[in-house]
């Protein structure tokens, strides 16, 4: 656990008692603060109380007396579409609003570091798509190189629940826009921006607010090195803002769709090969085409970011390449379920928007596509240019008929349920096909979350492969 510094003997309110809220309450206590915890859900309050935390009703008139700060869980809105009523109460009372990410950055370094030969590092990854795989891949590469590494944030453990730093250790943090937007302290050593596509726009007041939330990790964080995907205008703009000139090696630009030139530090994809260029010369390369856990352009972008981080931490290209080959991927993110009789089965349930689904569809040559669920604005109309690899679509969930109307000339079948979709897709499959779950929709019509949907797909596939 990371004991929170700076609040010893002071009253700190914690709003939201999920994973991060519980860890925050305990970390505040460990640092000598008086943690006052609240959640509107009675069951969550019971869990917190059983864990030894003090329940404090923030709805009371005197709830904010002598409160030094309010620590808010990431799912609780503080500005758009409108502030949570208790956040608004805190702001009216002049109480600073913060989050656990900020507490981590304020508390991670301690006097123990004076005895370390190699200073610990924090790597923070943000972006719209790929940040979970990128974070996990970085951690895997470091583990392969026998570095002391912990994975936390929006993936793995809560940031305050990890172990204190050791000599030369690395913490890899996946950070969502919800987390970067509110944190009052952001000081990573290395920061990564993967890409940007519209998402969570209601929470951020539009695309500009969404980009601004992610930009804070760089503009306010001041990382020693920034690794920026420049295939969108926002990434190119961000790289330009951070760089002092074309040869500034503090900024590493990455790209999967064009050749990057100039005297700076670049990592790019050319015909399935990752290439690193520094000072106008090639410094390393990896053939990604036969790494099954990293299929498609979107995963190649993740590989570029992970490679750039590993190189920034001093790892050799050959060490990184060997680690890539042993990476097994993440559940529900281009997860290989099986490869039987020439047919590949892939679970990409995390592809909940059209951009993620487009990336998944482009990764395979002949796709039996399972899609649908709780549709988002625009449906799949934006995928029209990416359906060339789809042999047939098998549509499920509430938006199955809406998606069917947008399929154009692509063959499809309305299946409604996962069981029917998997059965028909497997029956139709031929050698060389990939049965791909990439829903392009949310899961809440039939499942509690995208993980449950991916688990259902996996069960249905494996049950039929065994028969």
Order of alpha helices (4+ residues) and beta strands (2+ residues): beta-alpha-beta-alpha-beta-beta-alpha-beta-alpha-beta-alpha-beta-beta-alpha-beta-alpha-alpha-beta-alpha-beta-beta-beta-beta-alpha-alpha-beta-beta-alpha-beta-beta-alpha-beta-alpha-beta-alpha
